[in-house]
Amino acid sequence: MEYARMRAIADELRQVEEAWAVEISGNHIIMVMGPAKRHQLIAFRIAEQLNSQLAGTEPQVIAQSGAQIEDPSVAAALRRPDVVILPLAVLDTEGDTVDPGEVLAVVEVVSKSNPENDYQGKTRDYAAMGIEDYLLVDPRTGTGMVLSSPRHTPEGPRYAVRREFVFGETVPLKDWRIETADFPLY
C-alpha cells in the first residue's frame, strides 16, 4: 500500500479509536496505547536530566515528548518517541511532524505490552531515518542500550555501534549523561 494512503488511514484511526498514538512502520499501522505510569516516569526523568544539560545551548536544544517523526520516502515510517532531542526552533515550523534530519537523538522506554516494537521495528526505522543516536531503556530487565552510527547493510538498516548498560550506571548519549540509578522496574 502506498504511504500516503496508509497515512490517511492512520489519521482516521487516530480519530476513531481510543489509541494514544498511531505509528507507521513499513507496511504496518501500529495502534499505540498510552504508556504506563512508570514508563512515563522514566521518560520524564530522562527529559529532565537532558534539559538541565541542554540549558543555554545556542541554538536552543530541548528534550521533550510528543513530537512525531515522519520519513515517508526512506523508511515509510511515522514514529512517536518517548523523548526526542531536537532544536526548539523545529517545533515552530509548519506541519505536524518533524523531519528526522532535524532530530539529534531519540529515547524509547520499552513497553510492557509490545517490546518487539521498540527492539526491532523502531531500531530498524530510526536507523533507516538516519537518526544518529537511539537510547533504549528496558524497565522489565533493568537494562538498556545506546545504539549509534546508523548504516545500510544488505540485510537492511542497522546501527553499527551498540553499548549496553544496567540500571545504576551513568549512560553517555552524545555529549550528555543519563543517570539511571533511580529508574524503577516494571
Buried (B, 14 or more C-beta within 10 A) or exposed (E): EEBEEBBEBBEEEBEEEEBEBBBBBEEEBBBBEEBBEBBBBBBEBBBEBBBEBBEEEEEEBBBBBEBBBBBBEEBBBBBBBBBBBBBEEBBEEEEEBBBBEBBBBBBBBBBEEBBEBBBEBBBBBBBBBBBBBBBBBBBEEBBBBBBBEBEEEEEEBBBEEBEEBEBEBEBBBBEBEBBBEEBEEB
